[in-house]
Amino acid sequence: MKIGTVTGSVWSSRKAPCLMGQTFLVVSTTEGDMVAADQVGAGTGDRVLLVTGTVASRFCMEAPVDAAVVAILDPEKN
């Protein structure tokens, strides 16, 4: 798992059927920026918890994603 900050979003007018209804966010981590499938309704400026690789794909119902946002971190506790 990784911690990052949402810096924006990615929009597309066409997607593979398995990605329909999925929102994608740009997340900045210590390793650089990445695009992640949003599973929790995060927004710009939120600190988030990411899962990557096979875990992300399984969390997104086997959709072909490399990263998924699975939690919004509470600012007062982190």
N, C-alpha and C positions, 0 to 999 in steps of 0.2 A: 504494500500500500504506500501511497505517496500523499503529501499535503501540497496543495497549490492554491492559487488565487485566480478566480475567473476574471479574464480581461476583456472578453467579448463573446460574440457568437458567430456561427457559420450558417449561412442560409443556402439552400439549393432549391431550384424549381423542379428538379427531377431526382428521384432516388430509386434505388432497388426496392422492390416490394417489401422485403424484410426490414427496411428502414423507415417505412411510412409511419408518420406520427412521432418520429424520434427527433429530439432537439439536440443540436451539437453546440458545445461551448469551447472557446479557446481558454486553456488553463495554463498559467505560468507556474513552472516548478523550478527547483534549483538546477534541473537538467535541461531547461529550456521550455519553449512553448509546445503544447500538444493539443490536439482536438479530442474531446471526450464526449461520449453520449451521456446526456443528463438524465438521471433517474429520479431526481429529488426536487426539481424546480429551482435550482440555484440561479443566481443572477450576478451581474457584473459587480465586482468588489468582494464577493463572498469567498471566504477561505473554505476549501472543500477537501474531502478525502477521496482519493482516486484508487481504483483497482485497475490493473493492466493485464494484458496478455489473455490467456485462456480464461481466467476468472472473469474478466470483463465481458468476454463473448458469452459465457454461460449466464452471467447475470442479466444480459440483454436478450435472453431467450434465443441463444445461438446465432444472433446477428453478427455479421463480420465487423466487429469493432475491436480496437486495440486498447481503449481506455474508457472507463465509465465513472461518472461522479456518483458516489453512493451515500454521501453524507455532507451536510453543511455544518461546519464547526461553529460552536458557540464562541463569540468573540471574547466574552468576559471570563471564559474558563481556559482559554488556550493562549 
